[in-house]
Amino acid sequence: MLIRSTLAFATLALPLLAQEGDVKPAGGDAAAMFYQAYYLDNAMATSKDATAKAKELYTQFLASHADHKLAGTAAYRLLIIHYSSGDLEGARAFAKKHDKLISAVEAAERKEMEGRRAGGGGANREIATKLMQEMRDLDRDSPERGRILAAMRRVGGGFMGGMRGGFGGQGGRGQGGFGGRGQGGRGGRGQRGGMTVPKIADMKQEDAKKAVTEFVQRAERMIDALAQRGQGDKADKLEAQLDKLQDLVDGGKLADAQKILDELQK
């Protein structure tokens, strides 16, 4: 609890220090190095320069302070940066090298990141698609799946469509379901008709895969919103439907996949 409170304070207290790219932590102080990286990682997640600086500082911190009480947090955060930049091989190698540090804090760190607002734009859709495709083949309880979700959440505002509070608008899903008429306002599609459900039954398989991948990218935001509102059962049900949807499309069963999409629209 003390570490969490300290991290929250550091995020507020260090913006000026962190934005000065040439600033060196005084006297090689471990905490200052970590907190500078932490601020850049959290508050400026969609900035490539800030992310690169955070990556550099986390790396320096781990190299010189591997026994520090914040080393596990630094290792986990650096792992998520690897994933969020699309460097899957680098992420896996890093996870293997620092498995003990990461495992010690992963559950708590993942929970902390679930409550974090997604980044505001500038994210790379190519990376999002790559991560989504990787996630398709992973077991739902796989540690890597959780890491990929954390990476997408880190800069999620850019490749989750920038929607807030669900598909129906600020308040969540609209009354008409995914494709229906929502009551929300600027937060989502709301009065403009909710999130469009693709019609894939008559598409070529590759086109259907692309349409479903984009749909699932947007739907992942709804899963997060449900989970954060304490509606874990609904989030799990939706996630299971999306997993089945992707399996059907991958298997060329587009008519069956369309039935799931139609069900989501109700």
C-alpha positions as CSV (number, residue, x, y, z in Angstrom):
1,M,0.0,0.0,0.0
2,L,2.8,2.4,0.9
3,I,4.5,1.7,-2.5
4,R,1.2,2.4,-4.4
5,S,0.7,5.7,-2.5
6,T,4.3,6.7,-3.2
7,L,3.9,5.9,-6.9
8,A,0.7,8.0,-7.1
9,F,2.4,10.9,-5.5
10,A,5.4,10.6,-7.8
11,T,3.2,10.7,-10.9
12,L,1.9,14.1,-9.7
13,A,5.1,15.5,-8.3
14,L,7.6,14.8,-11.1
15,P,6.2,16.2,-14.3
16,L,8.7,19.0,-14.7
17,L,11.6,16.7,-13.9
18,A,10.4,14.0,-16.3
19,Q,9.8,16.2,-19.2
20,E,13.4,17.5,-19.2
21,G,15.0,14.8,-21.4
22,D,18.5,15.6,-20.3
23,V,17.9,15.6,-16.5
24,K,19.9,13.0,-14.6
25,P,18.7,11.7,-11.3
26,A,20.7,13.5,-8.6
27,G,23.6,11.5,-7.3
28,G,22.4,8.4,-9.2
29,D,19.5,8.2,-6.8
30,A,17.5,5.0,-7.5
31,A,14.1,6.3,-6.5
32,A,14.5,9.5,-8.6
33,M,15.5,7.4,-11.6
34,F,12.5,5.1,-11.2
35,Y,9.9,7.9,-10.6
36,Q,11.1,9.8,-13.7
37,A,10.5,6.7,-15.8
38,Y,7.2,6.0,-14.1
39,Y,5.9,9.5,-14.8
40,L,6.9,9.3,-18.5
41,D,5.4,5.8,-18.8
42,N,2.0,6.8,-17.2
43,A,1.3,10.4,-18.1
44,M,2.9,10.4,-21.6
45,A,2.2,6.9,-22.8
46,T,1.4,7.9,-26.4
47,S,4.5,10.0,-26.8
48,K,7.2,8.0,-28.6
49,D,10.0,10.1,-27.2
50,A,8.7,9.9,-23.7
51,T,8.2,6.1,-24.0
52,A,11.8,5.7,-25.3
53,K,13.1,7.7,-22.4
54,A,11.0,5.7,-19.9
55,K,12.4,2.5,-21.4
56,E,15.9,3.8,-21.1
57,L,15.5,4.8,-17.5
58,Y,13.7,1.6,-16.5
59,T,16.6,-0.4,-18.1
60,Q,19.2,1.6,-16.3
61,F,17.3,1.2,-13.0
62,L,17.2,-2.6,-13.4
63,A,20.8,-2.8,-14.3
64,S,22.0,-0.9,-11.3
65,H,19.3,-1.5,-8.7
66,A,18.0,-5.1,-9.3
67,D,17.5,-5.6,-5.6
68,H,15.5,-2.4,-5.0
69,K,12.0,-2.8,-3.7
70,L,10.7,-1.1,-6.9
71,A,12.6,-3.5,-9.3
72,G,9.6,-5.7,-9.8
73,T,7.4,-2.8,-10.8
74,A,10.1,-1.5,-13.1
75,A,10.5,-4.9,-14.8
76,Y,6.8,-5.3,-15.3
77,R,6.3,-1.8,-16.7
78,L,9.2,-2.2,-19.0
79,L,7.8,-5.5,-20.2
80,I,4.5,-3.8,-21.1
81,I,6.4,-1.1,-23.0
82,H,8.0,-3.8,-25.1
83,Y,4.6,-5.3,-25.9
84,S,3.0,-1.9,-26.6
85,S,5.7,-1.1,-29.1
86,G,5.0,-4.3,-31.0
87,D,8.3,-5.9,-30.0
88,L,6.9,-9.4,-29.2
89,E,10.2,-11.3,-29.4
90,G,11.9,-8.7,-27.3
91,A,9.1,-8.8,-24.7
92,R,9.2,-12.6,-24.5
93,A,13.0,-12.6,-24.0
94,F,12.7,-9.9,-21.4
95,A,10.0,-11.8,-19.5
96,K,12.1,-14.9,-19.5
97,K,15.1,-13.1,-18.2
98,H,13.2,-11.3,-15.5
99,D,10.6,-13.9,-14.7
100,K,11.2,-13.9,-10.9
101,L,10.9,-10.1,-10.6
102,I,7.8,-9.9,-12.9
103,S,6.0,-12.8,-11.3
104,A,6.3,-11.3,-7.8
105,V,4.3,-8.2,-8.8
106,E,2.3,-9.1,-11.9
107,A,-1.1,-9.6,-10.3
108,A,-1.0,-6.3,-8.4
109,E,0.4,-4.4,-11.4
110,R,-2.2,-5.7,-13.7
111,K,-5.0,-4.7,-11.3
112,E,-3.4,-1.3,-11.0
113,M,-3.3,-0.9,-14.8
114,E,-7.0,-2.0,-15.2
115,G,-8.0,1.3,-13.6
116,R,-5.8,3.4,-15.7
117,R,-7.2,5.6,-18.4
118,A,-6.2,4.6,-21.9
119,G,-3.8,6.9,-23.7
120,G,-5.2,9.7,-25.8
121,G,-4.3,8.9,-29.4
122,G,-1.2,8.6,-31.6
123,A,-1.2,4.9,-31.2
124,N,-0.2,2.6,-34.0
125,R,-3.1,0.6,-35.5
126,E,-0.6,-1.8,-37.1
127,I,0.7,-2.7,-33.7
128,A,-2.9,-3.1,-32.4
129,T,-3.7,-5.5,-35.1
130,K,-0.5,-7.5,-34.5
131,L,-1.3,-7.7,-30.8
132,M,-4.9,-8.8,-31.4
133,Q,-3.8,-11.5,-33.8
134,E,-1.3,-12.8,-31.2
135,M,-4.0,-12.8,-28.6
136,R,-6.3,-15.1,-30.7
137,D,-4.1,-18.1,-30.2
138,L,-3.5,-17.6,-26.4
139,D,-5.4,-19.3,-23.7
140,R,-7.6,-16.9,-21.7
141,D,-5.7,-17.6,-18.5
142,S,-2.3,-17.2,-20.2
143,P,0.0,-14.6,-18.6
144,E,1.0,-13.3,-22.0
145,R,-2.6,-12.6,-22.8
146,G,-2.9,-10.4,-19.8
147,R,0.3,-8.7,-20.7
148,I,-0.9,-7.9,-24.2
149,L,-4.2,-6.5,-22.8
150,A,-2.2,-4.3,-20.5
151,A,-0.1,-3.1,-23.4
152,M,-3.2,-2.3,-25.5
153,R,-4.6,-0.5,-22.5
154,R,-1.4,1.5,-22.1
155,V,-2.0,3.4,-25.3
156,G,-5.6,2.2,-25.9
157,G,-7.1,5.5,-26.8
158,G,-5.5,5.4,-30.2
159,F,-6.3,1.9,-31.3
160,M,-9.5,1.2,-29.4
161,G,-11.3,3.9,-31.4
162,G,-11.1,6.6,-28.7
163,M,-14.5,5.6,-27.3
164,R,-15.3,6.4,-23.6
165,G,-17.6,4.6,-21.3
166,G,-18.8,1.8,-23.8
167,F,-20.5,1.7,-27.1
168,G,-23.7,3.6,-26.4
169,G,-22.1,6.8,-25.3
170,Q,-20.8,8.2,-22.0
171,G,-23.1,6.1,-19.9
172,G,-22.2,2.8,-21.6
173,R,-24.1,0.6,-24.1
174,G,-27.1,2.2,-25.8
175,Q,-30.5,0.6,-25.5
176,G,-30.3,-0.8,-29.0
177,G,-27.3,-2.9,-28.3
178,F,-24.1,-2.8,-30.2
179,G,-25.7,-1.6,-33.4
180,G,-28.8,0.0,-31.9
181,R,-29.6,3.6,-31.1
182,G,-27.7,4.6,-27.9
183,Q,-28.6,7.4,-25.6
184,G,-25.1,8.5,-24.9
185,G,-23.5,11.7,-26.2
186,R,-20.0,12.5,-27.3
187,G,-18.4,9.6,-25.4
188,G,-19.1,7.0,-28.1
189,R,-21.3,6.6,-31.1
190,G,-24.4,7.1,-29.0
191,Q,-27.1,8.9,-31.0
192,R,-25.4,8.1,-34.2
193,G,-26.3,4.4,-33.8
194,G,-23.9,2.6,-31.5
195,M,-21.0,0.6,-32.7
196,T,-21.5,-0.9,-36.2
197,V,-21.8,-4.6,-36.3
198,P,-20.2,-5.9,-39.6
199,K,-22.2,-8.1,-42.0
200,I,-19.7,-10.8,-42.9
201,A,-21.8,-13.8,-44.0
202,D,-21.3,-12.9,-47.7
203,M,-17.7,-11.6,-47.4
204,K,-14.5,-13.3,-48.5
205,Q,-12.8,-15.0,-45.5
206,E,-9.9,-12.5,-45.5
207,D,-12.2,-9.5,-45.6
208,A,-14.3,-11.1,-42.8
209,K,-11.2,-11.7,-40.7
210,K,-10.2,-8.0,-41.1
211,A,-13.7,-6.8,-40.2
212,V,-14.0,-9.0,-37.1
213,T,-10.5,-8.1,-35.9
214,E,-11.4,-4.4,-36.0
215,F,-14.7,-5.1,-34.3
216,V,-13.0,-7.1,-31.5
217,Q,-10.5,-4.3,-31.0
218,R,-13.3,-1.9,-30.2
219,A,-15.2,-4.5,-28.2
220,E,-12.2,-5.1,-25.9
221,R,-12.9,-1.5,-24.5
222,M,-16.4,-2.6,-23.6
223,I,-15.0,-5.6,-21.7
224,D,-12.7,-3.3,-19.7
225,A,-15.6,-0.9,-18.9
226,L,-17.8,-3.8,-17.7
227,A,-15.0,-5.2,-15.5
228,Q,-14.3,-1.8,-14.0
229,R,-18.0,-1.4,-13.1
230,G,-17.9,-4.7,-11.2
231,Q,-19.9,-6.5,-13.9
232,G,-17.3,-9.3,-14.3
233,D,-19.8,-11.9,-15.3
234,K,-21.0,-9.8,-18.3
235,A,-17.4,-9.1,-19.2
236,D,-16.6,-12.8,-19.2
237,K,-19.6,-13.6,-21.3
238,L,-18.8,-11.0,-23.9
239,E,-15.2,-12.1,-24.0
240,A,-16.3,-15.7,-24.5
241,Q,-18.6,-14.6,-27.4
242,L,-15.7,-12.7,-29.0
243,D,-13.4,-15.7,-28.7
244,K,-16.0,-18.0,-30.3
245,L,-16.6,-15.4,-33.0
246,Q,-12.9,-15.3,-33.9
247,D,-12.6,-19.1,-33.9
248,L,-15.6,-19.4,-36.3
249,V,-14.2,-16.8,-38.7
250,D,-10.7,-18.4,-38.6
251,G,-12.4,-21.7,-39.5
252,G,-14.3,-20.2,-42.4
253,K,-17.7,-20.6,-40.7
254,L,-19.0,-17.1,-41.6
255,A,-22.7,-17.9,-41.4
256,D,-22.3,-19.1,-37.8
257,A,-20.1,-16.1,-37.0
258,Q,-22.8,-13.8,-38.3
259,K,-25.3,-15.3,-35.9
260,I,-23.0,-14.3,-33.0
261,L,-22.7,-10.8,-34.4
262,D,-26.5,-10.6,-34.8
263,E,-26.9,-11.8,-31.2
264,L,-24.6,-9.0,-30.0
265,Q,-26.7,-6.5,-31.9
266,K,-29.8,-7.3,-29.9
